[in-house]
Each structure stands twice: as structure tokens, then as C-alpha cells.
Amino acid sequence: MGKSLIQQARGRGSLTYRVRRAAFKYFISYPPFNVEGKAIVQKIINSAAHSAPLARLRIENHSFIIPAPNGMYEGQEIWVGARPDKKIEQGDIIQVKDIPQGTRVFNVEKTPGKGGKYLRTAGNYAVVVNKDNGRVELLVKRRTLRVHERARATIGTASGDGRKIKPVVKAGKRFYMMRAIGRKWHRSSAVKMNAVDHPFGGGRGKRIKSKIAKRNAPAGARVGHIRPSRTGRKK
């Protein structure tokens, strides 16, 4: 009798694969568009589900959470919207059209008013490089990102950049790190599994199989090349 693939077992959500909901209780957002002015940093939060520390801010009657920029501290005052003196400081939340070229930004909105979606992980940032036709171009490492000029972003770099420098040392620590975000650890290689466990399994040895999965294949069979534009050796 066969059994479910690992992908299928995860989809059923048994205790083995269940995510700790406490890790995902924080929702990253920005205040409404019509709310501008001085905001106070109420608390710096350590969230297991996020690589960067989070900061809870309050402006008027609105409370919201963002990834904390480098150097942010509790009780700090930042500005939401353009400052009256037009200056820009670390942690300010401004529309990208009002940010000078060459400025580092992170937590950028994909759709104006929907909250930050891009560049939220620890140590991440983009540089404002160009503005034209209602769009602002951001340089992210070796690629560019074009966003709407009214999309908001946070000035600076997301904190937690050095998190990968400190060694994990013990396998048990890695296990609990992965458990916090709902990942199974360790993950076994597909070609080492039995045929009942994975489409790549049952090869009696670690020999890589080539497989082209159909676009509408179920989760358990959607492995290998997913509708590649071309196959075979390049000539």
C-alpha cells in the first residue's frame, strides 16, 4: 500500500507539519494615506517568523508594525510623510517620489496604501536611482525595481544584517529555528527516497532523474522542471 508524498502530507496539515501560529501573529503595514506627522516607536519586537526585528509605532490613534531600520530604539520619533523642513532621517516613511536619488530605502509598497511588500528581510535595501512618467526606479543589487511614485518606503536599511555571521553550532538549534517558521528539518534529498515517497525516488542509488511536470499537476507530482521553455543540451 502506497502512502502520501511529503508535499501531500504537508498539505493535510498534521501535527508534524503544523506551523506555530504564534510566530505569525504580527502583520506588517503602514498607517492610512491621510495620516501624516510624528510617530513614536513604542516597542522593538523579536518575531520568530521574521528575519529582521520589528518595531511597533503609534501615530495619533493608529498603531502599526514595520521592520525596524538599523539604529532604531524605543521612544524614538520618526516622521510619516514629508517633514516640514524637507529633511530626511533614518526610519522616516515617505512616498518614493519625495526621496532624493541615491537614498537607501526598504519595506517598499507594491501598491500605494497596501503596506510594504518588497525588501523586508534583514539587511535588505534598495537605492533610488531614477524618476520618470509616474514611476520610480530602485536599484536592488544587480536588478532594478519600478514602483508607483506614490508608493511609500522606509528610509535606511532593515536591521539584523549580521544574523548569518554567528554560527548555529548545534543541529538542535537549527531544528527549533526551522520549527518556528513551520519547516520540517532535516529535509531529505528527493533521489534518496523510495518510489512511493517521491517521483524522483526508487532509483537504487543517487542518480538524478530528468522530469518535466505538467502545469496543472497536483502538488505531489509538481516536481522537476515546471513547463520549461526549452529542454535538452544547449547548442
C-alpha positions, 0 to 999 in steps of 0.5 A, a space after each residue: 500500500 502506497 502512502 502520501 508524498 511529503 508535499 501531500 502530507 504537508 498539505 493535510 496539515 498534521 501535527 508534524 507539519 503544523 506551523 506555530 501560529 504564534 510566530 505569525 501573529 504580527 502583520 506588517 503595514 503602514 498607517 492610512 494615506 491621510 495620516 501624516 506627522 510624528 510617530 513614536 516607536 513604542 516597542 522593538 519586537 523579536 518575531 520568530 517568523 521574521 528575519 529582521 526585528 520589528 518595531 511597533 509605532 503609534 501615530 495619533 490613534 493608529 498603531 502599526 508594525 514595520 521592520 525596524 531600520 538599523 539604529 532604531 530604539 524605543 521612544 524614538 520619533 520618526 516622521 510619516 510623510 514629508 517633514 516640514 523642513 524637507 529633511 530626511 532621517 533614518 526610519 522616516 516613511 515617505 512616498 518614493 517620489 519625495 526621496 532624493 536619488 541615491 537614498 537607501 530605502 526598504 519595506 517598499 509598497 507594491 501598491 500605494 496604501 497596501 503596506 510594504 511588500 518588497 525588501 523586508 528581510 534583514 539587511 535588505 535595501 534598495 537605492 533610488 536611482 531614477 524618476 520618470 512618467 509616474 514611476 520610480 526606479 530602485 536599484 536592488 543589487 544587480 536588478 532594478 525595481 519600478 514602483 508607483 511614485 506614490 508608493 511609500 518606503 522606509 528610509 535606511 536599511 532593515 536591521 539584523 544584517 549580521 544574523 548569518 555571521 554567528 554560527 548555529 553550532 548545534 543541529 538542535 538549534 537549527 531544528 527549533 529555528 526551522 520549527 518556528 517558521 513551520 519547516 520540517 528539518 532535516 529535509 531529505 534529498 528527493 533521489 534518496 527516497 523510495 518510489 512511493 515517497 517521491 517521483 524522483 525516488 526508487 532509483 537504487 542509488 543517487 542518480 538524478 532523474 530528468 522530469 518535466 511536470 505538467 502545469 496543472 499537476 497536483 502538488 505531489 507530482 509538481 516536481 522537476 522542471 515546471 513547463 520549461 521553455 526549452 529542454 535538452 543540451 544547449 547548442 
